[in-house]
Amino acid sequence: MQQLTGEDVIRSQFVTLIDAENFYSKYSKVMGFNIRKNDIQYDNDGETYVRRWVCKREGERAKKYIKRKDRIRELRVTMRVKHPVAFRVRMNKKLGTWFVIPEHLHELVKD
């Protein structure tokens, strides 16, 4: 798994969504981070056709939770950081497989 390049990951295809999740879970552990489900999109038939996983620490806590007036418990320290790691797959209905959608969450190098 450590020898995988970004191109290897992008060219990956999976028979099931579970296979894709298992692959990324193993890959993330080798690379030193954990993942969580982030986004899901459904087609008109209600079937999942896009799924996205991100680093467990990606993002920020929603402001609506930070500024609550009716808070009972003290706000816990957040573990979230702006960690730009994501893995998105899409269903190819013709082939019946899931393929990786390239996604850049960081600034691209300027020429």
Buried (B, 14 or more C-beta within 10 A) or exposed (E): EEEEEEEEBEEBEBEEBEBBBEBBEEBBEEEEBEBEEBEEEEEEEEEBBBBBBBBBBBBEEEEEEEEEEEEEEEEEEEEEEEBEBBBBBBBEEEEEBBBBBEEEEEEEEEE
